[in-house]
Amino acid sequence: MGLGLGIAGVLSLAVGVGVGHLADRRGARGVYAATLLVQALATAGFMLADSFWPFVVAVCAATGAKGAGLAARSPIIRHYGGSRP
């Protein structure tokens, strides 16, 4: 379980950077909505994880979407929050 969570954590860091650039180019609102959808589906995928590799796939998708969502949410907060969010 610890190995799977470690793999997911490393993947989450890499995905967050890429999605942050995508949110800057495509628009943060749509990208953020997509990350929420992926996160919901990945969380539902935990019910199907009955061995190590399905668990790793589910936890990678869930934490990757969480990291990506945080990266996509930042421009939205900056836009609506102004100089002092």
C-alpha positions in Angstrom: 0.0 0.0 0.0 2.8 2.4 0.8 4.5 1.6 -2.5 1.3 2.4 -4.4 0.8 5.7 -2.6 4.5 6.6 -3.2 4.1 6.0 -6.9 0.9 8.0 -6.9 2.6 10.9 -5.1 5.4 11.2 -7.6 3.0 11.0 -10.5 0.8 13.7 -8.9 3.7 16.1 -8.8 4.4 15.6 -12.5 0.8 15.8 -13.6 0.2 19.0 -11.6 2.9 20.9 -13.6 1.6 19.8 -16.9 -2.0 20.5 -16.2 -1.1 24.0 -14.8 0.4 24.8 -18.2 -2.7 23.4 -19.9 -5.0 25.5 -17.7 -3.1 28.6 -18.7 -3.6 27.8 -22.4 -7.0 26.3 -22.5 -8.8 28.1 -19.7 -8.7 27.1 -16.0 -12.4 26.6 -15.5 -12.9 23.8 -18.0 -9.7 22.1 -17.0 -10.7 22.3 -13.3 -14.1 20.8 -14.1 -12.4 17.9 -16.0 -10.1 17.2 -13.1 -13.1 17.0 -10.7 -14.8 14.5 -13.0 -11.6 12.4 -13.2 -11.2 12.5 -9.5 -14.8 11.4 -8.9 -14.4 8.5 -11.4 -11.1 7.5 -9.8 -12.6 7.5 -6.4 -15.4 5.2 -7.6 -12.7 3.0 -9.1 -11.5 2.1 -5.6 -14.5 -0.2 -5.3 -13.1 -2.3 -8.1 -9.6 -2.5 -6.8 -9.1 -6.0 -5.5 -5.4 -6.4 -5.9 -2.2 -4.3 -6.0 -2.2 -3.0 -9.6 -5.8 -2.0 -9.8 -5.2 -0.1 -6.5 -2.2 1.6 -8.0 -4.1 2.7 -11.0 -7.0 4.0 -8.9 -4.8 5.8 -6.4 -2.6 7.3 -9.3 -5.7 8.6 -11.1 -7.2 10.0 -7.9 -4.1 11.8 -6.6 -3.1 12.8 -10.1 -6.5 14.5 -10.6 -6.2 16.1 -7.2 -2.8 17.6 -7.9 -4.0 18.7 -11.4 -7.1 20.2 -9.8 -5.0 22.3 -7.4 -2.9 23.5 -10.3 -5.9 24.4 -12.4 -7.7 26.0 -9.5 -5.0 28.5 -8.7 -5.6 30.7 -11.8 -9.3 30.8 -11.0 -8.5 32.0 -7.5 -6.0 34.6 -8.8 -8.6 35.8 -11.4 -11.5 36.3 -8.9 -9.5 37.1 -5.8 -7.5 40.0 -7.3 -4.3 41.0 -5.7 -5.3 39.8 -2.2 -7.2 36.5 -2.5 
